[in-house]
């Protein structure tokens, strides 16, 4: 981390440099210079000569914004799909992405921009995994007021002060104001929140969150970030990048990823749209007022209000062009935030507060919350944005303009297919049994959308060859009453496979459907480090590969011979394993060979074969595919033991696994050793049951 004197020297050199290079964006310049200077300062002292040499190399920034370097995200920027959130510029390890009302790449990228920048972009289809699966999302609406003056009662500002004072965070990244232009700011103390850059008023011009990167370079470990819905989505993509991309953060030329601190709290702001800075300044000029005289901006009804100390100036929103990318947004209330804030639904001077995650409940410690929010006002704005979004989607479709369909991944079970198509997968019904009426409906829907149906190896139904524009319509065709749940895609508890079991098969020793239904009810779609598969068979015939799945279960009956055995040999006749030998008038079982299928017990005409042990055989950490692994074998006597063991395995797996979407349970066990893993499982069971 740079010393204060180093930073003063850098700023001094920048001031001199800008005297001759007026058109270079100072914020972009500082971020790029800080990045290079940090690399140098790790090995030696920063000198003025070093800085000037760097600045000389960076002088190309003056022209670079006009050079169209090859960049994967050009398809998003050039097609006006870009949300202008700035997420891409935060994560580039080589600091190649700059932001001037919209992102652009300043130098040629070795990956042509097909790296982390494209993977965290909230307007890109970056995978088939909905990050909401990893967060226990809910919605609870309240309103409250703080003792700080400012837009919507200043609740956000007060909340950040509380988090800083209590040591919950080391700093916060907020949007401050440089006249009318929002700037990304780092706050490290409560005093900063009442400084020159006003953070309590709404900002409607395009802004970025590059200060998130700067906070990491300054050594901040835990931060809160305040952002608009598009920025919140980008920040979530950064948080869960390994789950989205199936690999770690991109490393730069220095062998290190971008320095990004832990984003502990994400605070979202209600947003209808944002405007270009030039668009707003032109309106200010037409009002014959100075930018310096503006005290706040607000949107009320159909008007954009620019206020000074003396007067409010209403401008019809129809006279101001929203940023083009905002037309492709339907998120009004920052639905992916830990807490969302706005003024819709609450009395004047108060803030509406939406608590969305368990982490967000911390705000209850600092405010008295009222729960009689006018939800109809919020719903009206959400419907307005959705209507505008749908109109723009249709316009793009009709005109043949590019659409990334970034939003379809909000639906569980949607996956990417070839030929720019998608598929929709449904969880296997219990036991893989489907009612004829349901199959008819699935067939009709597939026919309606010119799609095809596939039955997967896990007895799931997939609708394939779906046009991207039809995904959401197809999802809407089905409801819970149909008995189908779309999902089982990504790092989570996948569909349960079960054989017919004792209800439908003469060989079955357990009711596989009943057990599958109970497990499904408790663990379906549970977020995990990687996909987790479970199979159940009614007997040791194991018609399903339960030994090579993450958690396999089969019913067992271990036989014993009673004194009334007469050596008739019927048990030996039916034994598929040749584990029984008749010696005189007695049947002898070789338990090294016996698989505990119980056939001999059922076949004995003299009732001389009894059950010595009845229960379940379970296999933990099996895996098929590229590398076959047989799971670790245990015996349990009851369903209660199965549930306790399964829960313990899932929790320990999440605790010990280190490579999201790469490390299966078998890999984790191999890395930490089976002895250690199973010991942790036992410890969990003793602590929780």
SESE-129216 format. One record per residue (C-alpha): residue in three letters; x, y, z. Coordinates in steps of 0.5 Angstrom, whole numbers, padded with zeros to 4 digits, always signed. Example, Ala and Ser with C-alpha at 12.3 -4.5 7.8 and 13.67 -1.06 7.14 Angstrom:
2
ALA+0025-0009+0016SER+0027-0002+0014
END
This chain:
689
UNK+0000+0000+0000UNK+0003+0007-0002UNK+0005+0012+0004UNK+0001+0019+0004UNK+0007+0022+0002UNK+0007+0018-0004UNK+0000+0020-0006UNK+0002+0027-0005UNK+0008+0026-0010UNK+0003+0023-0015UNK-0002+0028-0014UNK+0003+0034-0015UNK+0006+0030-0022UNK-0001+0029-0024UNK-0003+0037-0023UNK+0003+0039-0027UNK+0002+0034-0033UNK-0006+0036-0034UNK-0003+0043-0035UNK-0001+0040-0042UNK-0006+0035-0043UNK-0013+0038-0041UNK-0017+0033-0045UNK-0015+0027-0041UNK-0020+0025-0035UNK-0017+0026-0029UNK-0020+0020-0025UNK-0018+0015-0030UNK-0011+0018-0030UNK-0011+0017-0023UNK-0013+0010-0022UNK-0009+0008-0028UNK-0003+0011-0025UNK-0004+0009-0018UNK-0004+0002-0020UNK+0003+0002-0024UNK+0005+0006-0018UNK+0003+0001-0013UNK+0007-0004-0017UNK+0013+0000-0017UNK+0013+0002-0009UNK+0013-0006-0007UNK+0020-0006-0009UNK+0022+0001-0008UNK+0021+0008-0006UNK+0017+0012-0011UNK+0020+0018-0014UNK+0018+0024-0019UNK+0022+0021-0024UNK+0019+0014-0024UNK+0012+0018-0024UNK+0014+0022-0030UNK+0016+0016-0034UNK+0009+0013-0033UNK+0006+0019-0034UNK+0009+0020-0041UNK+0007+0013-0043UNK+0000+0014-0041UNK+0000+0020-0045UNK-0004+0016-0050UNK-0010+0016-0046UNK-0011+0023-0049UNK-0013+0019-0056UNK-0014+0012-0053UNK-0022+0013-0052UNK-0023+0014-0060UNK-0019+0008-0062UNK-0024+0002-0062UNK-0019-0004-0059UNK-0022-0011-0060UNK-0026-0012-0054UNK-0031-0017-0052UNK-0036-0012-0049UNK-0036-0008-0055UNK-0042-0012-0057UNK-0046-0009-0051UNK-0043-0002-0051UNK-0044-0001-0058UNK-0051-0004-0058UNK-0053+0001-0053UNK-0054-0005-0048UNK-0049-0003-0043UNK-0052-0001-0036UNK-0046+0004-0035UNK-0045+0001-0028UNK-0037+0001-0029UNK-0037-0006-0026UNK-0032-0008-0032UNK-0027-0003-0030UNK-0027-0005-0023UNK-0024-0012-0024UNK-0019-0011-0030UNK-0012-0014-0027UNK-0009-0009-0032UNK-0013-0003-0031UNK-0014-0003-0039UNK-0021-0001-0038UNK-0023+0006-0037UNK-0030+0010-0036UNK-0032+0016-0039UNK-0040+0016-0039UNK-0039+0009-0041UNK-0033+0004-0041UNK-0028+0003-0046UNK-0022-0001-0047UNK-0015+0004-0047UNK-0010-0001-0049UNK-0010-0008-0053UNK-0012-0014-0049UNK-0009-0020-0049UNK-0015-0024-0048UNK-0019-0019-0053UNK-0023-0017-0047UNK-0026-0024-0046UNK-0024-0025-0039UNK-0027-0023-0032UNK-0030-0016-0035UNK-0034-0020-0039UNK-0036-0025-0034UNK-0038-0020-0029UNK-0042-0015-0033UNK-0049-0015-0031UNK-0052-0015-0038UNK-0048-0021-0041UNK-0050-0028-0041UNK-0045-0031-0036UNK-0047-0037-0035UNK-0053-0041-0033UNK-0053-0040-0025UNK-0057-0035-0021UNK-0053-0032-0016UNK-0060-0031-0012UNK-0059-0039-0010UNK-0053-0037-0005UNK-0057-0032-0001UNK-0063-0033+0003UNK-0067-0027-0001UNK-0074-0025+0002UNK-0077-0018+0002UNK-0079-0014+0008UNK-0082-0007+0007UNK-0081-0001+0012UNK-0080+0006+0013UNK-0076+0010+0018UNK-0073+0017+0018UNK-0066+0019+0021UNK-0063+0026+0024UNK-0059+0028+0018UNK-0062+0033+0013UNK-0062+0030+0006UNK-0066+0027+0001UNK-0070+0021+0003UNK-0069+0023+0010UNK-0061+0021+0010UNK-0062+0014+0012UNK-0057+0011+0008UNK-0052+0016+0011UNK-0054+0015+0018UNK-0053+0008+0017UNK-0046+0008+0014UNK-0044+0012+0020UNK-0047+0007+0025UNK-0043+0001+0021UNK-0037+0005+0021UNK-0037+0007+0028UNK-0039+0000+0030UNK-0033-0003+0026UNK-0037-0007+0022UNK-0034-0004+0016UNK-0027-0001+0015UNK-0030+0004+0009UNK-0036+0005+0004UNK-0036+0007-0003UNK-0041+0012-0005UNK-0043+0016-0010UNK-0041+0024-0008UNK-0043+0030-0013UNK-0038+0034-0017UNK-0042+0039-0018UNK-0048+0036-0022UNK-0043+0030-0024UNK-0043+0024-0019UNK-0036+0021-0017UNK-0034+0015-0014UNK-0032+0016-0007UNK-0029+0013-0001UNK-0031+0014+0006UNK-0027+0012+0012UNK-0030+0016+0018UNK-0037+0019+0020UNK-0034+0025+0019UNK-0033+0024+0011UNK-0040+0023+0010UNK-0041+0031+0012UNK-0035+0033+0008UNK-0035+0037+0001UNK-0038+0031-0003UNK-0045+0031-0001UNK-0047+0024-0001UNK-0054+0025+0002UNK-0058+0027-0005UNK-0060+0023-0011UNK-0055+0023-0017UNK-0058+0022-0024UNK-0052+0022-0028UNK-0048+0016-0030UNK-0043+0014-0025UNK-0038+0009-0024UNK-0036+0005-0018UNK-0028+0005-0019UNK-0027+0007-0012UNK-0029+0000-0010UNK-0022-0002-0014UNK-0018+0004-0010UNK-0021+0002-0003UNK-0017-0005-0004UNK-0011-0001-0007UNK-0011+0003+0000UNK-0012-0003+0004UNK-0019-0003+0006UNK-0021-0010+0008UNK-0029-0010+0009UNK-0033-0004+0006UNK-0040-0003+0004UNK-0042+0000-0003UNK-0048+0004-0004UNK-0050+0003-0012UNK-0056+0003-0017UNK-0060-0003-0019UNK-0055-0004-0025UNK-0049-0003-0020UNK-0052-0008-0015UNK-0052-0013-0020UNK-0045-0012-0022UNK-0043-0012-0015UNK-0046-0019-0014UNK-0043-0022-0020UNK-0036-0020-0017UNK-0038-0023-0010UNK-0040-0030-0014UNK-0035-0029-0020UNK-0032-0036-0018UNK-0039-0039-0018UNK-0041-0036-0025UNK-0035-0037-0029UNK-0032-0044-0025UNK-0025-0041-0024UNK-0022-0036-0020UNK-0021-0028-0021UNK-0017-0026-0027UNK-0009-0025-0026UNK-0006-0019-0029UNK+0001-0019-0032UNK+0004-0018-0025UNK+0001-0025-0023UNK-0004-0022-0019UNK-0012-0021-0019UNK-0015-0014-0018UNK-0015-0011-0011UNK-0022-0012-0009UNK-0024-0011-0002UNK-0029-0016+0001UNK-0036-0013+0000UNK-0039-0014+0006UNK-0046-0010+0005UNK-0049-0008-0001UNK-0054-0002-0001UNK-0058-0001-0007UNK-0062+0005-0009UNK-0069+0006-0012UNK-0068+0008-0019UNK-0072+0009-0025UNK-0067+0011-0030UNK-0060+0016-0030UNK-0058+0021-0035UNK-0052+0023-0039UNK-0048+0029-0036UNK-0048+0033-0042UNK-0056+0032-0043UNK-0057+0035-0036UNK-0052+0040-0036UNK-0056+0042-0043UNK-0062+0043-0039UNK-0059+0047-0033UNK-0056+0052-0038UNK-0063+0053-0041UNK-0065+0055-0034UNK-0060+0060-0034UNK-0058+0058-0027UNK-0051+0056-0025UNK-0049+0048-0024UNK-0046+0051-0017UNK-0053+0054-0015UNK-0056+0047-0015UNK-0058+0044-0008UNK-0061+0037-0010UNK-0064+0034-0016UNK-0071+0029-0016UNK-0076+0025-0020UNK-0083+0027-0018UNK-0088+0024-0022UNK-0087+0026-0029UNK-0082+0031-0028UNK-0075+0032-0026UNK-0074+0037-0021UNK-0067+0041-0021UNK-0067+0045-0014UNK-0063+0051-0012UNK-0064+0055-0005UNK-0069+0059-0008UNK-0073+0055-0013UNK-0075+0049-0016UNK-0075+0048-0023UNK-0079+0042-0026UNK-0077+0039-0033UNK-0082+0034-0036UNK-0078+0027-0036UNK-0080+0027-0044UNK-0075+0032-0045UNK-0069+0029-0042UNK-0067+0022-0046UNK-0065+0017-0041UNK-0059+0013-0042UNK-0060+0008-0047UNK-0058+0002-0043UNK-0064+0004-0038UNK-0069+0002-0043UNK-0067-0005-0042UNK-0067-0005-0034UNK-0073-0007-0030UNK-0070-0007-0023UNK-0073-0001-0020UNK-0072-0003-0012UNK-0065-0006-0013UNK-0068-0013-0012UNK-0061-0016-0011UNK-0058-0012-0005UNK-0058-0013+0002UNK-0062-0007+0004UNK-0065-0003-0001UNK-0067+0005+0000UNK-0072+0010-0003UNK-0077+0015-0002UNK-0083+0011-0006UNK-0088+0008-0001UNK-0086+0013+0005UNK-0088+0019+0008UNK-0084+0026+0006UNK-0078+0026+0009UNK-0077+0019+0010UNK-0074+0013+0007UNK-0077+0007+0005UNK-0072+0001+0007UNK-0073-0006+0004UNK-0069-0011+0008UNK-0067-0017+0003UNK-0062-0022+0006UNK-0061-0024+0013UNK-0055-0020+0013UNK-0059-0014+0012UNK-0063-0014+0019UNK-0057-0011+0022UNK-0061-0004+0020UNK-0066-0006+0025UNK-0061-0005+0031UNK-0060+0003+0029UNK-0067+0005+0027UNK-0074+0005+0029UNK-0078+0002+0023UNK-0085+0003+0021UNK-0088-0003+0017UNK-0094+0001+0014UNK-0091+0002+0007UNK-0095+0004+0001UNK-0093-0002-0003UNK-0098+0000-0009UNK-0093+0006-0010UNK-0087+0001-0011UNK-0091-0004-0015UNK-0093+0002-0020UNK-0086+0004-0021UNK-0084-0003-0022UNK-0089-0004-0027UNK-0087+0002-0031UNK-0080-0001-0031UNK-0083-0007-0033UNK-0087-0005-0039UNK-0082+0000-0041UNK-0077-0006-0041UNK-0082-0011-0045UNK-0083-0005-0050UNK-0075-0004-0051UNK-0074-0012-0052UNK-0080-0012-0057UNK-0077-0006-0061UNK-0070-0010-0061UNK-0073-0016-0064UNK-0077-0013-0069UNK-0072-0009-0071UNK-0066-0014-0071UNK-0062-0011-0066UNK-0058-0015-0061UNK-0060-0017-0055UNK-0056-0021-0050UNK-0062-0024-0046UNK-0058-0023-0040UNK-0064-0023-0036UNK-0066-0030-0037UNK-0061-0033-0032UNK-0066-0030-0027UNK-0070-0037-0028UNK-0068-0043-0025UNK-0066-0049-0029UNK-0065-0045-0036UNK-0058-0047-0039UNK-0054-0045-0045UNK-0055-0049-0051UNK-0052-0049-0058UNK-0054-0044-0064UNK-0056-0039-0059UNK-0061-0043-0056UNK-0063-0045-0049UNK-0066-0050-0045UNK-0071-0051-0039UNK-0070-0056-0034UNK-0074-0059-0029UNK-0073-0063-0023UNK-0074-0070-0023UNK-0081-0071-0020UNK-0081-0076-0014UNK-0079-0083-0017UNK-0079-0080-0024UNK-0086-0081-0024UNK-0090-0077-0029UNK-0098-0076-0030UNK-0100-0077-0037UNK-0104-0070-0036UNK-0097-0067-0035UNK-0093-0070-0040UNK-0099-0068-0045UNK-0098-0061-0043UNK-0091-0061-0043UNK-0091-0064-0050UNK-0096-0058-0052UNK-0092-0052-0050UNK-0086-0055-0053UNK-0090-0056-0060UNK-0093-0049-0059UNK-0085-0046-0059UNK-0082-0050-0064UNK-0078-0054-0058UNK-0076-0061-0057UNK-0077-0065-0051UNK-0071-0069-0048UNK-0071-0074-0042UNK-0064-0074-0038UNK-0060-0079-0035UNK-0063-0077-0028UNK-0070-0078-0031UNK-0071-0070-0031UNK-0075-0067-0037UNK-0072-0061-0041UNK-0075-0057-0046UNK-0069-0056-0051UNK-0068-0052-0058UNK-0072-0046-0054UNK-0071-0039-0058UNK-0068-0034-0053UNK-0074-0029-0053UNK-0078-0035-0051UNK-0075-0037-0045UNK-0079-0033-0040UNK-0086-0034-0044UNK-0084-0042-0043UNK-0083-0041-0036UNK-0089-0038-0035UNK-0093-0043-0038UNK-0092-0048-0032UNK-0094-0047-0024UNK-0093-0050-0018UNK-0100-0054-0019UNK-0097-0057-0025UNK-0092-0061-0020UNK-0086-0059-0024UNK-0080-0055-0021UNK-0076-0051-0026UNK-0068-0052-0023UNK-0063-0057-0022UNK-0058-0053-0026UNK-0051-0050-0023UNK-0047-0051-0016UNK-0053-0054-0012UNK-0057-0060-0010UNK-0059-0064-0016UNK-0065-0068-0018UNK-0066-0074-0014UNK-0066-0081-0017UNK-0070-0087-0014UNK-0071-0094-0017UNK-0078-0096-0016UNK-0077-0099-0009UNK-0081-0104-0005UNK-0088-0101-0007UNK-0087-0102-0015UNK-0081-0108-0015UNK-0081-0115-0011UNK-0074-0114-0010UNK-0074-0107-0006UNK-0073-0107+0001UNK-0075-0100+0002UNK-0080-0095+0000UNK-0075-0091-0004UNK-0081-0086-0006UNK-0082-0084+0001UNK-0075-0083+0002UNK-0074-0079-0004UNK-0080-0074-0002UNK-0077-0073+0005UNK-0070-0071+0002UNK-0073-0067-0004UNK-0077-0063+0001UNK-0071-0061+0006UNK-0065-0061+0001UNK-0068-0059-0006UNK-0064-0054-0010UNK-0059-0053-0003UNK-0053-0048-0006UNK-0047-0052-0005UNK-0040-0051-0008UNK-0041-0055-0014UNK-0047-0060-0016UNK-0049-0065-0011UNK-0052-0072-0014UNK-0056-0077-0009UNK-0059-0083-0012UNK-0063-0088-0008UNK-0064-0096-0010UNK-0069-0101-0006UNK-0064-0106-0005UNK-0056-0108-0007UNK-0058-0109-0014UNK-0056-0102-0015UNK-0060-0101-0021UNK-0058-0094-0021UNK-0050-0092-0019UNK-0051-0090-0012UNK-0044-0092-0011UNK-0041-0087-0015UNK-0045-0081-0014UNK-0044-0076-0008UNK-0049-0079-0003UNK-0052-0086-0005UNK-0057-0090-0001UNK-0059-0097-0002UNK-0064-0101+0003UNK-0060-0108+0006UNK-0062-0114+0010UNK-0057-0118+0013UNK-0059-0125+0014UNK-0058-0130+0019UNK-0059-0137+0020UNK-0064-0140+0025UNK-0063-0147+0028UNK-0069-0150+0025UNK-0066-0150+0018UNK-0066-0157+0015UNK-0061-0155+0009UNK-0066-0155+0004UNK-0062-0151-0001UNK-0067-0146-0003UNK-0063-0140+0000UNK-0057-0142-0004UNK-0061-0143-0011UNK-0063-0136-0011UNK-0057-0133-0008UNK-0054-0129-0014UNK-0047-0128-0011UNK-0046-0135-0009UNK-0045-0133-0002UNK-0049-0139+0001UNK-0046-0146+0002UNK-0050-0152+0005UNK-0047-0156+0009UNK-0051-0162+0011UNK-0057-0160+0014UNK-0055-0152+0015UNK-0054-0146+0011UNK-0047-0142+0012UNK-0047-0135+0009UNK-0040-0132+0007UNK-0041-0125+0009UNK-0035-0123+0005UNK-0039-0124-0001UNK-0046-0123+0001UNK-0049-0116-0001UNK-0055-0116+0004UNK-0060-0116-0001UNK-0065-0121+0003UNK-0067-0125-0003UNK-0065-0131+0002UNK-0070-0129+0007UNK-0076-0128+0003UNK-0074-0135-0001UNK-0073-0139+0005UNK-0079-0144+0005UNK-0078-0146+0013UNK-0078-0139+0016UNK-0070-0141+0018UNK-0067-0135+0015UNK-0068-0128+0019UNK-0066-0121+0019UNK-0060-0120+0023UNK-0060-0112+0021UNK-0064-0108+0017UNK-0063-0101+0015UNK-0059-0097+0010UNK-0052-0098+0006UNK-0050-0091+0004UNK-0044-0088+0000UNK-0041-0082+0001UNK-0036-0078-0004UNK-0037-0082-0010UNK-0036-0079-0017UNK-0037-0082-0024UNK-0035-0078-0030UNK-0028-0076-0032UNK-0025-0080-0026UNK-0029-0085-0023UNK-0029-0086-0015UNK-0033-0091-0011UNK-0036-0087-0004UNK-0034-0089+0003UNK-0039-0094+0005UNK-0043-0094+0012UNK-0049-0097+0015UNK-0054-0094+0018UNK-0060-0096+0021UNK-0066-0091+0021UNK-0068-0085+0016UNK-0066-0081+0022UNK-0059-0083+0021UNK-0059-0082+0014UNK-0062-0074+0015UNK-0057-0073+0020UNK-0051-0076+0016UNK-0053-0072+0009UNK-0054-0065+0013UNK-0047-0066+0016UNK-0044-0068+0009UNK-0047-0062+0006UNK-0045-0057+0011UNK-0038-0060+0012UNK-0037-0060+0004UNK-0039-0053+0004UNK-0034-0051+0009UNK-0028-0055+0007UNK-0029-0054-0001UNK-0024-0049-0004UNK-0026-0049-0011UNK-0033-0047-0013UNK-0036-0050-0019UNK-0029-0055-0020UNK-0028-0059-0013UNK-0034-0064-0013UNK-0035-0068-0006UNK-0030-0073-0008UNK-0024-0068-0009UNK-0025-0065-0003UNK-0025-0071+0001UNK-0019-0073-0003UNK-0015-0067-0001UNK-0017-0067+0006UNK-0017-0074+0007UNK-0023-0079+0008UNK-0021-0079+0016UNK-0021-0072+0017UNK-0027-0071+0013UNK-0031-0076+0016UNK-0029-0074+0023UNK-0032-0067+0021UNK-0038-0070+0020UNK-0038-0074+0026UNK-0037-0067+0030UNK-0042-0064+0026UNK-0047-0069+0028UNK-0045-0069+0035UNK-0046-0061+0036UNK-0053-0061+0032UNK-0057-0067+0034
END
